[in-house]
């Protein structure tokens, strides 16, 4: 008992000092709030993409919200930044390429122009940033009118380049140095209230499997986690209180769509997270075109990162709020929310889709709307041209079924087979991930060039090559080999197959039929695919390196030719890919 007052004295003194702290002292110790405004996979979607975001309606159901468009995106972004005295705007890659025609016709210069006007700070390179090659990507950063592609640059205005900084920590040149800086640093406040946010930007290691070899000649792509971990100490040494990673790699959740959910996240991002330096605070991801917000500390307390992704096409923006202790130099609180960029109603493949009162609706920002309209007007000579008629909407799988080509995949396969009959084509396949939008004709069935361009914006040439029946089966199996997201290649008419997911890898294609008979494993067939698949893209390596490959027209030309060859085309109704029932 005699010792108690002596032991309590330091505690009493501390309490007295705390009670005497001045407002200035308390302010200096209070956390500093920083807002990170994040997005990914914008893909040059200057106009509303005629797509939606599906979100919970708060009553156990779902609401489908029309979203996207650069001018609406700008207003949503401004509303988020308006909440924060300190803020940073970042993108996790694929800002350009696979774009709408109003951007693609002009080499995505208008998309960079929009992002400059929005005040983006950093963009990590994605795989699609390399679609037009290294030199053209460097022009996106540095500006100028040098010509590196078939299209003419600077058609409407002199191109000044990106005012934001590309980051490419894992993309190494012949000298071993990054193609763009690996990291960036931004500071906010001053004196004892100053805090700094370090940013690491990089793309996925598998980029060589996703782009033309010519576009990345001389470049190598290092391991993602190793690259991030090597950059963290350097940022900390520069005074970074928070570390934010922008990575063009991601995952997908399971079950009902939820932009702020993290239900059973799967995908290539998970093993990367498990190896990260625990000093990484936030990971802004992309590539999978999924939306999620994950407090990863609940999954893996040793790696307590906040993981986010904002879907695609500018339909969502992630609002990330950090609280940083300026004395301890660390993040003490972090949370995020995906804001749906509700824009204008549109007619989908399933009918009209109106606005929802459950989600705020944004007005288009006038300066961005006017800038975009200039390029839209210039592109109308291409977009408004009628190319044919279709009996009704043609769609592909969405959400959990995004790896299924649907009726639209069947149409594209038919068009490519028919266009390459002169090269001996008997069968054609289309990869579902290469289909970017449904075909929704006008009331009289008319489709325009703009409509079909939204569906296939890549400009791939088609390739016809010889494969045995066994090789065809092996290629179909690669769509279900657990090495990436599932893809059921959409076949041309006369070809069908059954998938049994319950079987072991390599044996999941249960049966294959061609022209009403089982496919002959020993026979040789002429098969048409797009040039991306012919290089082994999306993990379909069986198609790569065939010595008798014949290159044909572009995928878009084949679709237009197929539509023009008949007064009106009928959407194929048959199911060419079926899935065995679980346990069946």
C-alpha positions in Angstrom: 0.0 0.0 0.0 2.9 2.4 0.8 4.2 2.0 -2.7 0.9 2.8 -4.5 1.1 6.6 -4.5 4.7 6.5 -5.9 3.7 4.1 -8.7 0.7 6.2 -9.6 2.6 9.5 -9.8 3.8 9.2 -13.4 0.4 8.4 -14.5 -1.1 11.3 -12.6 1.5 13.7 -14.1 0.6 12.4 -17.6 -3.1 13.0 -17.0 -2.4 16.5 -15.7 -0.3 17.3 -18.7 -3.0 16.1 -21.1 -5.5 18.2 -19.3 -3.3 21.2 -19.8 -2.6 20.7 -23.5 -3.3 23.7 -25.6 -5.6 23.6 -28.6 -2.5 24.0 -30.8 -0.9 21.0 -29.2 -4.0 18.9 -29.6 -4.3 20.0 -33.3 -0.7 19.0 -34.0 -1.3 15.5 -32.7 -4.7 15.1 -34.5 -4.7 12.9 -37.6 -4.4 14.5 -41.0 -7.1 13.5 -43.5 -6.2 12.7 -47.1 -8.6 11.7 -49.8 -7.4 9.2 -52.5 -9.7 9.4 -55.6 -9.1 6.2 -57.6 -10.3 4.5 -60.8 -9.1 1.9 -63.3 -9.8 0.6 -66.8 -11.3 3.7 -68.2 -10.5 2.5 -71.7 -11.2 5.8 -73.5 -14.9 5.8 -72.7 -15.6 9.5 -73.4 -19.3 9.0 -74.0 -21.7 7.1 -71.7 -21.0 3.4 -72.6 -24.6 2.3 -72.4 -23.8 0.0 -69.6 -24.8 -0.1 -65.9 -23.6 -0.9 -62.4 -25.5 -3.4 -60.4 -25.7 -2.7 -56.7 -27.8 -3.8 -53.6 -31.0 -1.8 -53.3 -31.0 -2.0 -49.5 -34.1 -4.2 -49.4 -32.5 -7.6 -50.3 -32.7 -7.0 -54.0 -30.6 -5.2 -56.6 -30.8 -2.0 -58.6 -29.3 -1.5 -62.1 -27.9 2.0 -62.5 -26.9 3.5 -65.9 -23.4 4.9 -65.5 -20.4 6.4 -67.1 -19.4 9.2 -69.6 -16.4 11.5 -69.1 -18.5 14.6 -68.3 -20.5 12.8 -65.7 -17.3 11.2 -64.4 -15.8 14.6 -64.0 -18.7 15.9 -61.9 -18.5 12.8 -59.7 -14.8 13.2 -59.2 -15.2 16.8 -58.3 -17.8 15.9 -55.7 -15.5 13.5 -54.0 -12.5 15.8 -54.1 -14.6 18.6 -52.6 -14.8 16.6 -49.4 -11.1 16.8 -48.8 -8.7 19.6 -48.2 -5.9 17.2 -49.1 -6.5 14.8 -52.1 -4.7 12.8 -54.7 -6.3 11.4 -57.9 -4.9 8.1 -59.3 -5.6 5.4 -61.9 -4.6 1.8 -61.9 -4.0 1.4 -65.7 -5.8 0.7 -69.0 -6.8 4.4 -69.2 -6.5 4.1 -72.9 -6.9 1.6 -75.8 -9.8 -0.7 -76.4 -11.5 2.7 -76.5 -14.7 4.2 -77.9 -14.3 5.3 -81.5 -14.3 9.0 -80.7 -11.1 8.4 -78.7 -9.6 5.5 -80.7 -9.8 7.3 -84.1 -7.6 10.0 -82.6 -5.1 7.7 -80.9 -6.7 8.3 -77.5 -5.4 11.8 -77.4 -8.8 13.1 -76.3 -8.8 10.7 -73.3 -5.5 12.1 -72.2 -6.9 15.6 -72.7 -9.8 14.7 -70.5 -7.6 13.3 -67.8 -5.4 16.4 -67.9 -8.5 18.6 -67.4 -9.6 16.4 -64.5 -6.2 16.8 -62.7 -5.1 13.2 -62.5 -1.9 12.8 -60.6 -0.6 9.3 -61.4 -1.6 6.5 -63.7 0.0 3.0 -63.5 0.6 1.5 -66.9 -1.7 -1.4 -67.8 -1.4 -4.0 -70.5 -3.5 -2.0 -72.9 -1.2 1.0 -72.6 1.2 -1.1 -74.8 -1.3 -1.9 -77.6 0.3 0.6 -80.0 3.8 0.0 -78.8 6.5 1.5 -76.6 7.1 4.6 -78.7 3.4 5.6 -78.9 3.1 5.1 -75.2 6.0 7.4 -74.6 4.3 9.9 -76.8 1.3 9.7 -74.6 3.4 10.9 -71.7 5.7 13.4 -73.5 3.4 14.7 -76.3 4.2 15.6 -79.8 2.9 14.6 -83.3 5.5 12.0 -84.3 3.7 9.1 -86.1 4.2 5.6 -84.8 1.0 3.9 -86.0 -1.2 3.7 -89.1 -3.3 6.5 -87.8 -2.3 10.2 -88.1 -1.7 11.9 -84.8 -2.7 15.5 -83.8 -5.7 15.5 -86.2 -7.8 18.0 -84.3 -5.2 19.7 -82.0 -1.5 19.6 -81.2 -1.0 16.9 -78.6 0.8 18.1 -75.5 1.0 14.8 -73.7 -0.1 13.8 -70.2 0.3 16.4 -67.5 0.0 13.5 -65.0 2.8 11.0 -64.4 2.8 7.4 -65.7 4.4 4.9 -63.3 5.9 1.6 -64.4 7.9 0.1 -61.5 8.0 -3.4 -62.9 8.3 -2.6 -66.7 12.1 -2.7 -67.3 13.9 -1.6 -70.4 17.0 -3.1 -71.9 19.1 -1.3 -69.4 17.2 -2.7 -66.5 15.7 0.6 -65.5 11.9 1.2 -65.4 10.3 2.6 -68.6 8.6 5.3 -66.5 9.4 6.2 -62.8 8.6 3.5 -60.3 7.2 5.8 -57.6 5.9 9.2 -56.8 5.5 11.3 -53.7 3.0 13.9 -52.7 3.0 16.0 -49.5 0.2 17.9 -47.8 0.3 20.5 -45.0 3.4 22.1 -43.4 5.5 22.0 -40.3 4.4 19.4 -37.8 1.2 18.8 -39.7 3.0 17.8 -42.9 2.2 14.3 -44.2 3.4 12.5 -47.3 1.8 9.8 -49.5 4.1 7.6 -51.5 2.7 5.9 -54.6 4.0 2.8 -56.5 2.6 2.1 -59.9 3.0 -1.1 -62.0 1.3 -3.5 -64.4 0.8 -7.3 -64.2 3.7 -9.7 -64.8 1.6 -11.5 -67.4 1.5 -8.5 -69.8 3.5 -10.3 -72.5 0.6 -12.8 -72.8 -1.9 -10.0 -73.4 -0.3 -7.8 -76.1 1.5 -8.1 -79.4 5.2 -9.0 -79.0 6.1 -6.1 -81.3 4.5 -3.7 -78.8 6.8 -4.7 -76.0 10.0 -5.7 -77.8 13.0 -5.2 -75.5 10.8 -4.8 -72.3 10.6 -7.3 -69.4 8.0 -7.4 -66.7 9.2 -8.2 -63.2 7.4 -10.0 -60.4 4.7 -7.7 -58.9 5.2 -8.3 -55.2 9.0 -8.3 -55.4 8.8 -4.9 -57.2 6.5 -3.4 -54.7 8.5 -4.6 -51.7 11.7 -3.2 -53.2 10.1 0.2 -53.6 8.6 0.5 -50.1 11.9 1.2 -48.2 12.9 3.9 -50.6 9.6 5.7 -50.2 9.8 5.4 -46.5 13.3 6.9 -46.6 11.9 9.8 -48.6 9.4 10.5 -45.8 6.3 8.6 -47.0 3.8 8.3 -44.1 1.4 6.3 -46.2 2.1 3.9 -49.1 -0.4 3.4 -51.9 0.1 0.9 -54.7 -1.6 1.2 -58.1 -1.4 -2.2 -59.7 -3.0 -3.3 -63.0 -4.0 -6.7 -61.6 -7.0 -7.7 -59.6 -9.6 -10.3 -58.6 -13.3 -11.0 -58.6 -15.9 -11.5 -55.8 -18.5 -14.2 -55.7 -22.2 -14.1 -55.3 -24.5 -11.1 -55.8 -22.9 -8.0 -57.2 -21.9 -5.4 -54.5 -19.6 -2.5 -55.4 -18.5 -2.2 -51.8 -18.3 -5.9 -51.1 -15.5 -8.5 -50.8 -17.3 -11.8 -50.8 -14.9 -14.7 -51.4 -12.5 -12.7 -53.5 -10.5 -14.8 -56.0 -7.9 -14.0 -58.6 -4.3 -13.2 -59.2 -4.2 -10.3 -56.8 -4.5 -12.6 -53.7 -1.0 -14.2 -53.9 0.5 -10.8 -54.5 -1.2 -9.4 -51.3 0.1 -12.3 -49.3 3.7 -11.4 -50.0 3.5 -7.6 -49.6 5.5 -5.5 -47.2 3.1 -4.9 -44.3 3.8 -1.2 -44.6 1.7 -1.0 -47.7 -1.5 0.7 -46.7 -3.7 0.7 -49.8 -3.8 -1.3 -53.0 -5.8 0.2 -55.9 -6.3 -2.6 -58.4 -7.8 -3.2 -61.9 -7.6 -5.4 -65.0 -10.5 -7.8 -64.0 -13.1 -5.1 -64.6 -14.6 -5.9 -61.2 -15.7 -3.6 -58.4 -14.9 -4.3 -54.7 -13.7 -2.9 -51.5 -11.8 -5.3 -49.2 -10.4 -4.7 -45.7 -7.8 -7.4 -46.2 -6.9 -7.3 -42.5 -9.9 -9.5 -41.9 -8.6 -12.1 -44.4 -4.9 -11.8 -43.5 -4.0 -9.7 -40.4 -0.3 -9.9 -41.3 -1.1 -7.9 -44.5 -3.7 -5.3 -43.4 -4.1 -3.5 -46.7 -7.2 -1.8 -48.0 -7.9 -3.3 -51.5 -10.1 -1.5 -54.0 -11.3 -1.6 -57.6 -13.8 0.6 -59.4 -15.0 -1.7 -62.2 -14.4 -0.3 -65.7 -15.3 2.4 -68.2 -15.6 5.2 -65.7 -18.8 3.8 -64.3 -17.5 4.1 -60.7 -14.9 6.0 -58.7 -13.4 4.9 -55.5 -13.5 7.4 -52.6 -10.7 6.4 -50.2 -10.3 8.2 -46.9 -7.0 8.0 -45.0 -6.2 9.4 -41.6 -2.5 9.9 -41.1 -0.8 10.5 -37.7 1.7 13.3 -38.4 3.7 12.4 -35.2 3.9 8.7 -35.5 4.1 9.0 -39.4 1.6 6.2 -40.1 -2.0 5.6 -41.3 -4.3 5.2 -38.3 -7.6 4.8 -40.2 -8.6 3.9 -43.8 -11.9 3.2 -45.5 -13.3 3.3 -49.0 -16.5 3.4 -50.9 -17.3 3.0 -54.6 -19.3 5.9 -56.0 -21.5 5.0 -58.9 -21.3 7.6 -61.7 -25.0 7.6 -62.5 -25.5 9.4 -65.8 -28.2 9.0 -68.5 -30.8 6.4 -69.3 -30.3 4.1 -72.3 -31.8 1.1 -74.1 -30.1 -2.1 -73.2 -30.4 -5.5 -74.8 -33.1 -6.2 -72.3 -35.0 -3.0 -72.9 -35.0 0.6 -71.5 -33.0 1.3 -68.4 -33.9 4.5 -66.4 -32.3 6.3 -63.6 -32.5 5.2 -60.0 -33.5 7.4 -57.0 -31.4 5.2 -54.8 -28.1 6.5 -56.2 -27.2 10.2 -56.7 -27.3 11.4 -60.3 -24.5 13.6 -61.6 -24.8 16.4 -64.1 -22.3 16.5 -67.0 -19.5 19.0 -66.3 -19.8 21.6 -69.1 -16.2 22.0 -70.1 -15.6 18.3 -70.4 -18.8 17.8 -72.2 -17.8 20.4 -74.8 -14.3 19.0 -75.2 -15.7 15.5 -75.7 -18.3 16.7 -78.1 -15.7 18.1 -80.4 -14.2 14.7 -80.9 -17.6 12.9 -81.1 -18.7 15.3 -83.8 -15.5 14.7 -85.8 -16.0 10.9 -85.6 -19.7 10.9 -86.8 -18.7 10.2 -90.4 -17.6 6.8 -89.1 -20.0 6.1 -86.3 -23.3 6.9 -88.0 -22.8 4.8 -91.1 -25.3 1.9 -91.3 -23.6 -1.5 -91.7 -26.6 -3.9 -91.7 -29.6 -5.2 -89.8 -30.0 -7.7 -87.0 -33.2 -9.4 -85.8 -32.7 -8.3 -82.2 -30.2 -7.7 -79.5 -27.1 -9.9 -79.2 -25.4 -10.3 -75.9 -22.6 -12.0 -74.0 -22.4 -13.2 -70.4 -22.2 -10.6 -67.7 -21.1 -10.6 -64.0 -20.2 -14.1 -62.9 -20.9 -15.3 -66.5 -18.5 -12.8 -68.2 -16.5 -15.7 -69.5 -19.3 -16.9 -71.7 -19.7 -15.5 -75.2 -23.5 -15.9 -75.6 -25.3 -15.1 -78.8 -22.9 -12.3 -79.6 -19.9 -14.6 -79.4 -21.7 -17.0 -81.7 -22.3 -14.2 -84.3 -18.7 -13.0 -84.2 -17.5 -16.6 -84.7 -19.8 -17.1 -87.6 -18.7 -13.9 -89.2 -15.0 -14.8 -88.9 -15.5 -18.3 -90.2 -17.4 -17.1 -93.2 -15.0 -14.3 -94.0 -12.1 -16.8 -94.1 -13.7 -19.6 -96.1 -11.2 -18.8 -98.8 -8.4 -19.8 -96.4 -10.2 -23.1 -95.8 -11.9 -22.2 -92.5 -14.3 -24.8 -91.1 -14.5 -23.6 -87.5 -14.0 -20.3 -85.7 -13.7 -19.3 -82.1 -14.1 -16.0 -80.3 -12.8 -15.2 -76.8 -15.5 -13.7 -74.6 -13.2 -11.2 -73.0 -12.5 -9.7 -76.4 -16.2 -8.7 -76.6 -16.7 -5.3 -75.1 -20.4 -4.4 -75.5 -23.7 -5.9 -76.7 -25.1 -5.3 -80.1 -28.4 -3.4 -79.7 -30.0 -2.5 -83.1 -32.4 0.4 -83.6 -36.1 -0.3 -83.7 -35.9 -1.2 -87.4 -33.0 -3.5 -86.8 -30.3 -1.2 -88.1 -26.7 -1.4 -86.7 -24.2 1.4 -87.3 -20.4 1.2 -87.5 -20.3 2.8 -84.1 -22.4 0.0 -82.7 -20.1 -2.8 -84.0 -17.0 -0.8 -83.0 -18.2 -0.7 -79.4 -18.3 -4.5 -79.5 -14.9 -5.1 -81.0 -12.6 -2.0 -80.6 -9.2 -3.8 -80.9 -8.6 -3.9 -84.6 -7.3 -7.5 -84.5 -6.7 -9.2 -87.8 -8.1 -12.7 -88.0 -5.9 -15.7 -88.5 -6.7 -19.2 -90.0 -4.5 -22.1 -89.0 -4.6 -25.9 -88.9 -5.2 -27.8 -85.7 -6.0 -31.4 -84.9 -9.1 -32.3 -83.0 -6.9 -33.1 -80.0 -5.4 -29.6 -80.2 -8.8 -28.0 -80.4 -9.9 -29.9 -77.3 -6.7 -28.8 -75.5 -7.4 -25.2 -76.4 -10.9 -25.4 -75.0 -9.5 -27.0 -71.9 -7.2 -24.0 -71.4 -10.3 -21.9 -70.8 -10.9 -23.9 -67.7 -7.3 -24.6 -66.4 -7.6 -22.6 -63.2 -4.7 -20.4 -64.2 -6.9 -17.4 -64.7 -10.6 -16.4 -65.2 -12.7 -19.0 -67.0 -13.4 -18.4 -70.7 -15.6 -20.6 -72.8 -14.5 -19.9 -76.4 -17.6 -19.1 -78.5 -17.7 -21.4 -81.6 -19.2 -21.0 -85.0 -22.3 -22.8 -86.1 -22.1 -26.6 -86.4 -19.7 -26.8 -83.4 -20.7 -27.4 -79.8 -19.3 -28.7 -76.6 -20.1 -29.5 -73.0 -18.1 -28.2 -70.0 -18.0 -30.2 -66.7 -16.4 -28.0 -64.0 -16.4 -31.0 -61.6 -13.8 -32.8 -63.6 -10.0 -32.4 -63.0 -8.1 -29.8 -65.0 -7.4 -31.0 -68.5 -10.6 -33.2 -68.5 -13.3 -30.6 -68.2 -14.4 -30.6 -71.8 -16.8 -33.5 -71.5 -17.8 -33.8 -75.2 -17.3 -32.0 -78.5 -19.5 -32.2 -81.5 -18.9 -30.9 -85.1 -21.5 -31.2 -87.8 -23.6 -33.5 -85.7 -20.7 -36.0 -85.0 -18.1 -36.3 -82.3 -15.0 -34.3 -83.1 -12.3 -36.6 -84.5 -9.2 -36.1 -82.3 -6.9 -37.3 -85.1 -8.4 -35.3 -87.9 -7.0 -31.9 -89.0 -9.3 -28.8 -89.2 -8.9 -25.3 -90.4 -9.7 -22.9 -87.6 -10.1 -19.1 -87.5 -9.3 -17.0 -84.5 -8.4 -13.4 -83.9 -4.7 -12.4 -84.0 -4.6 -11.9 -80.2 -5.5 -15.6 -79.7 -3.1 -16.6 -82.5 -0.3 -15.2 -80.3 -1.5 -17.3 -77.3 -3.3 -14.4 -75.7 -5.6 -14.9 -72.7 -3.6 -18.1 -71.9 -4.7 -20.0 -75.0 -1.2 -21.1 -75.9 -2.3 -24.0 -78.1 -3.1 -21.5 -80.9 0.4 -19.9 -80.9 3.2 -20.7 -83.4 1.3 -22.5 -86.2 3.5 -22.6 -89.3 0.6 -22.5 -91.8 -1.2 -19.6 -90.3 -2.9 -17.2 -92.9 -3.7 -13.7 -91.8 -7.0 -12.2 -93.0 -9.0 -9.0 -92.6 -9.7 -7.2 -89.3 -12.3 -8.6 -86.9 -14.4 -5.5 -87.4 -14.3 -5.9 -91.2 -15.4 -9.5 -91.0 -18.4 -8.5 -88.8 -19.4 -5.7 -91.1 -19.1 -8.0 -94.2 -21.2 -10.6 -92.5 -23.9 -8.2 -91.7 -23.9 -6.6 -95.2 -24.2 -10.0 -96.9 -27.9 -10.5 -96.0 -30.9 -8.1 -95.8 -31.2 -8.9 -92.1 -29.3 -11.3 -89.9 -31.0 -13.5 -87.3 -29.5 -13.8 -83.9 -28.6 -17.5 -83.5 -30.7 -19.1 -80.8 -28.9 -22.4 -80.3 -26.7 -23.0 -77.2 -23.3 -24.0 -78.6 -21.7 -24.2 -75.1 -23.4 -25.9 -72.3 -22.4 -26.7 -68.7 -23.0 -30.0 -67.0 -25.1 -29.6 -63.8 -23.2 -29.8 -60.6 -22.9 -33.3 -59.4 -24.3 -34.5 -62.8 
